[in-house]
């Protein structure tokens, strides 16, 4: 069985799951976020929106996750969520979500912004999406949307590990499919896992809260970069499926056993076959108007 952190050797015990007596003192004072940190995070969001040329109106900017609750630890990220209506960018919600997921992954990969020894982790969130968390702080209103509560969790680590291990192995299988060239299979399986993860976490949160085995397994997978790996593989698989690769064209002509096609095999180059202004071996083609 995998250990509590899957592949993250920095975590050697489960103490990071235990709630603290108070919120993180470097971020919170008298139950409010340090104003200087708040302004810095808002500037980061402003720079992101400007660089990506997103015209949708920002509905809110929130901090959530363990850094905004009593179960913070030394490896906690600053989960920074930018909320806006995805349909203001394009009516195709899934297309926008996929584009933003890739942008988020790229930003998190290429930027290493650390505040008070904690890394900023960017998320784009549709403003119509319900977000379950123990604590949610709004940078816009400078107040709690949901004030965190300190509760003593009952941790079912055995179940948590088993759930995380099962999903981690499934994600590794997606990677194998992609490396073997089965991009369609990789995309379909990655999509299935993402749906399962979403349903699994939602069920756990609604039933037992943030310390449910399902939610803790989700956090393990996120901390060990498995969720990033899954998103990356899904996007790469989709891009590969949608791309016209020269090898597919070659395979079509090389592998087709129809005598009508074999008649011209080896007589024309691939460039000639793809040129709309050159004659095809099976007859004249109309020249494009210039």
N, C-alpha and C positions, 0 to 999 in steps of 0.2 A: 504493500500500500504506500502511496505517496505520503510525504510528510506534510505538516500543517501548511507550509508555504509552497508546496509543490516543487518549484525549482529555485526558490529564493533562499539562499543559504544565510542571508542576513537575519532571518527570523528563526530563532532556535527554540522558542517556547510559545505558549499561548497567552502570555501575560498581556500582549497588546490588545486582547479582546476584552479585558477587564475594564470597567468604567473607572474614571478618575474622580477624585473628590470635587474638582472644579474644572471649568473650561480652561483651555490652553492660555496661560497667562501672557504669552507673547502676542496673542491676538485679541484677547478679550479683557475688558476692564469694566467692572460694574455692569456686567451682562451686555455690554455693547462692544462692537468691533472697533479696534484702534482706528481713528479717523485717517491717519496717514496711510495705513494699509488699505483702507477703503478707497482712497483717492488713487493710489497706485494701481489697484486692480481695475478701477474704472478707466484709467488711462490705457491700460493693456487692452481692454475691450474696445475702446475707441480706435486704437491703432489696428486691431484685427479687422474690425468692420470696414475701416477705410482701405486697408490693403486688399481686402477681398472684394471691395466695391459692392457690398450687399446694401441694397436700397430699402429693404424692409425695416420698419420702425422697431427699435428695441423696446420690448414691453417691460423687461426687468433684467437685472443682473443679480444672480444669487450665489451665495456660498453655501455649500451643503456637505454632506458626508461626515466622516469622523472628526475633521478639524472643527466642525460646527456643533460638536456634541461632546459628551463626557467620555466617550470611548476613543479619544484621540491617542495617538502613539507616535513614536519617533519617525515612523515611516509614512505617516499620514500625508496624503497630497492635499493641496488646496483645490477642492473641486469647484471650479468656476463655471457656472452655467449662464449662457447668453440666451435669453428667451425672446423669440419673435414668432410671428405667424408664418410658417413655411409656405403656405399657399400665396403669400404676398410676393414670393419670388417666382413661383410657377405653380399651376394648378395640379401638376403631377407630383403629388406628395412624396411618393417613393423615390422619384428621380432626385428631388431636392434633398431628401434625407441621405441618399447614397452619396451625392456630391458633398454634402456637409460632413458626412462621416469621414470621407477621404481627406477633406480639408483639415478636419480636426486631427486626424492621425498624423498628417504631414506637419502640422503646426507643433504638435506635441513632440514629434521626432526631432525637428530642427531647432526648437527653442528649449533652453534650459534656464528658466526663470525661477529663482529660489528666493523665498521670503521667509526670514526667520528659520532658516534651515529646512524649509518645507517647499517642495516643488509645486508649481502651478500646473494644474491639469485642466485643459480646456474642454468644454462640452457645448454643443448647440442643442437647444431644447425647444420643441414646438410649444408655443404658449398655451395651446389647448390640451397639452399632455399633463396628466396628473403625476406628480412626483412624490413618492413616499420616502420620507427620511425622518430621523429623530429630530434634527435641527435644520432650519432653512432661514438664512439671513438675507434680506434684501438690501443691496447696495444703493438702490434708487431711493427707497423710503427710509433707509438707515434704521431698520427695525426688524424684529423677528416676524416672519410669516408663520413659522412654527417654532416655538421656543423648546429647546431640548429638555428632556427629563432624564434624571439619573435613576437607572433601574439596575438591579442585580440580575444579570442574565443567567439562565440555566442553559449551559452550552452542551449540546449533543455533538461532541467532536467526532465521534466514530461515524455517525451518519453524515456529518458535514464533509469529512474526508472522502467517504465513499462517493458522494454526489460529485465532488470536485474532480476526483480521479476519473470517474466515468466520462465526464464531459471533456476533460483534458485529453483522454485517449481518443475520443471522437474527433477533437480538433486536430490531433496529430494525424489521424486517418485522412482528414480533408487535405492536409499538407501532402501526404503520400499520393493521393489521387491527382493533385495538381502537378506534382513533380513527375508523375507517370504520363502526363499529357491528357488525362481525363478531366478537362476543364469544365465540361458540362456536369459531370458527376460531382466534382468538387464544389461547384456553385450551388447545385441543388442540395447537397448535404450541408453545406455551410448555412444556407438559408433555413434549413430544417432545424439546425442546432440553435441558431439565433432566436427562432420562434419559441423553441423549447425553453431556452434560457429565460426569455422574457416572461413566459407563462409560469415557469418554475419560481422565479423570484417574486412575481406578483402574488402567487399563491402563498408563498412563505411569509411575505410581509403582511398580508391580510389575515393570516391565521395566527402567527406567533410573533410578528414584529421583526425588528432589525436583527435579532439574534437567532432567528430561525435557521435551521441547517441549510435551507435553500439560499437565503440571502448571504450567509457566511461563506457558502461555497462560491457564490458569485463574486464576493470580495476577494477570496483567495485567487480565483482565476484572473481577476482584474489586476491584482497586485503582482502576479507572476507574469503579466503581459500576455496571457492566453487569449483574453478577449480582444486585445489589439491584433494579435496574430490571426484570430478568426475573421475579424473585419477586413484585414489586409488580404487574406486569401479569398474572401468572397468578392472583393472589388477586382482583384487581379484575374480571377476566374471569369468574371463577367466581361472585363475588357478583352481578355483573350478570345472569348467566344464571339464577341461582336467585331473583332478585327478580321480583315481580309488578309490572311497570311499567304504569302507566295507558295508555301509548301502545299497548301490545300489545292491550289490551282494545278500545281505540278502533279500531285497525286491523282487528280481527276483524269488528266490526260494519260498518265503513266499506267494507271491501274484499270481504266475502263477497257473491257474486253470486247466491246461492241465493234464488229468489223468496220462499221462506218467511221469510227474514230481511229482505229488502228491503221486505216488506209493512209492517214496523214502523219502518223507517229514519226518523230525524228526529222521531219522536213521543215519545221518552222520553230523559231525560237519563242520563248515565253513572252519576251518583249513585243514581238510582232503580233502575237495572239491577243495581247492586251491593248494594242494600239488601235483606237477606233477609226483611224484614217488609213489603215492598211487592209488589203484584201484578206478575208478569211479563207482558209483552205477549202471550205465547203461552198464558196461562191462569193460574188461581189457584195460589198456592203456600201450603203450610202455614205458619201463623204459629209462630214459635219460642215455646216455653213460657218464661215469665218466672219 
